[in-house]
Amino acid sequence: MKKIFLSIISVLCFTATTFAQVPNNGFETWTSMGSYNNPDGWGTLNNTTAIASVYTANKGTPGSPGTAYLKLTSKTVSTAVVNGIAVSGVLDSTTMLPKSGFAFAQRPASFTGKWQHMIYGSSQGSIRVTLTRWDNTLNQRIAVATANQTLSGMAMSWANFTIPFTYTDGGTPDTCIIILKASGANPTNNDYLWVDNLGFSGSVIGIEKHDFFLTDLMIFPNPSSETINVNLNLKVPQKVSIELTDISGKLISSKNVGILQGESIQVINITGIAKGIYFVNVIGEQGSETRKIVIE
């Protein structure tokens, strides 16, 4: 009986380890820096703003579940508002972009967790997850999938969220980068995003395709050098945004086109963007689809 009990415990521990892939996903562990704390495994702007005794990433208690969670708050420093940002790895405080992520070798269907959020202006925060792999043939890192959600409205109590991944590559990733933002491009003092219990759900074999379009997504001309036309045909009314990312998953441009239904053509300006291979990601409330384009 004891051996059976220990075996069950071992299986449970293995299962927890398998799905708890985000480092410090419940934000239970923090390191004291003297006058403030930093969440282990996460890069924030606390080290940069500490000179002004301002901290955009703080430990909230209790967690949901657990004893702690991450509080990201955009704060005024001198004459500017600094966005509340956290990345799973190392954050470049100059570019506000991640320098690194964490090892990850799965193909999940969705990114999940719990959040609370609110803005005091009009620039909504976001959550973006990018899975990448190193390609020995191209000798560069390429994007396997992205999960992106611009926040909308507000969540004044803990709410579950699920953000689907859009896959653009059939390979297995080796790295994951998570970027959490309390505000958009124009932060307002005290905009906030609180998160806890981050993780992944489901799995995808091959490149998943969603069916929230009535007809196939069309992008033309391809190749192009000035503008591209994105032809959509949506089954039901829903908010839609269009993103242009490079082969590594870096966001080049984005456009919120509002609520759409039926057929429409959205024009995207690509003038001045370097030649190469890119992906157009059309993201709706009921799914997303991706197409490859060439800019020449």
RAKAZI-V734113 format. One record per residue. N is the residue number from 1. OMEGA is omega in whole degrees, -180 to 180 (999 if undefined). Layout:
{{N,OMEGA} {N,OMEGA}}
This chain:
{{1,-179} {2,180} {3,179} {4,180} {5,180} {6,179} {7,178} {8,179} {9,-180} {10,179} {11,179} {12,179} {13,179} {14,179} {15,-180} {16,-180} {17,-178} {18,-174} {19,178} {20,-173} {21,-180} {22,179} {23,179} {24,-172} {25,178} {26,178} {27,179} {28,-175} {29,-179} {30,178} {31,180} {32,176} {33,-179} {34,-178} {35,180} {36,179} {37,174} {38,178} {39,-180} {40,177} {41,-177} {42,175} {43,179} {44,179} {45,-178} {46,-178} {47,-179} {48,-175} {49,-178} {50,-180} {51,178} {52,-178} {53,178} {54,-177} {55,-177} {56,178} {57,-177} {58,179} {59,176} {60,179} {61,-11} {62,178} {63,179} {64,3} {65,176} {66,-175} {67,-176} {68,173} {69,-179} {70,176} {71,175} {72,-178} {73,174} {74,-173} {75,175} {76,175} {77,-174} {78,-177} {79,-177} {80,176} {81,-180} {82,-178} {83,173} {84,-174} {85,171} {86,176} {87,180} {88,-177} {89,-178} {90,-179} {91,173} {92,-174} {93,179} {94,-179} {95,-175} {96,-180} {97,180} {98,174} {99,-178} {100,177} {101,178} {102,-178} {103,-178} {104,-174} {105,176} {106,178} {107,-177} {108,177} {109,-174} {110,170} {111,-173} {112,176} {113,176} {114,-179} {115,162} {116,-180} {117,175} {118,175} {119,180} {120,176} {121,-179} {122,-176} {123,-173} {124,177} {125,-175} {126,170} {127,180} {128,179} {129,180} {130,174} {131,-178} {132,174} {133,176} {134,180} {135,-178} {136,179} {137,179} {138,-178} {139,177} {140,180} {141,180} {142,-179} {143,174} {144,-178} {145,174} {146,171} {147,-173} {148,179} {149,169} {150,-177} {151,177} {152,-179} {153,179} {154,175} {155,-173} {156,173} {157,-176} {158,179} {159,176} {160,173} {161,176} {162,-179} {163,-177} {164,174} {165,170} {166,-177} {167,178} {168,-177} {169,-177} {170,-178} {171,177} {172,-180} {173,173} {174,-176} {175,175} {176,175} {177,178} {178,178} {179,179} {180,-180} {181,178} {182,-178} {183,174} {184,-175} {185,-179} {186,-176} {187,175} {188,-180} {189,177} {190,166} {191,-179} {192,172} {193,176} {194,-179} {195,179} {196,171} {197,-178} {198,180} {199,-179} {200,177} {201,176} {202,177} {203,-177} {204,174} {205,-176} {206,-179} {207,-176} {208,179} {209,179} {210,-173} {211,-180} {212,172} {213,174} {214,178} {215,-177} {216,177} {217,-179} {218,178} {219,-177} {220,-12} {221,-180} {222,12} {223,177} {224,-180} {225,-177} {226,179} {227,172} {228,178} {229,180} {230,-177} {231,-177} {232,172} {233,-172} {234,-180} {235,-176} {236,179} {237,178} {238,177} {239,-177} {240,172} {241,-180} {242,-180} {243,172} {244,180} {245,177} {246,-173} {247,178} {248,-179} {249,179} {250,180} {251,-179} {252,178} {253,178} {254,-179} {255,174} {256,-175} {257,175} {258,-178} {259,-179} {260,169} {261,-179} {262,-173} {263,175} {264,176} {265,178} {266,-178} {267,-180} {268,179} {269,180} {270,179} {271,177} {272,178} {273,-176} {274,178} {275,178} {276,180} {277,-179} {278,177} {279,173} {280,-179} {281,176} {282,-171} {283,177} {284,-180} {285,-178} {286,179} {287,-179} {288,175} {289,-175} {290,174} {291,178} {292,176} {293,176} {294,175} {295,-177} {296,999}}
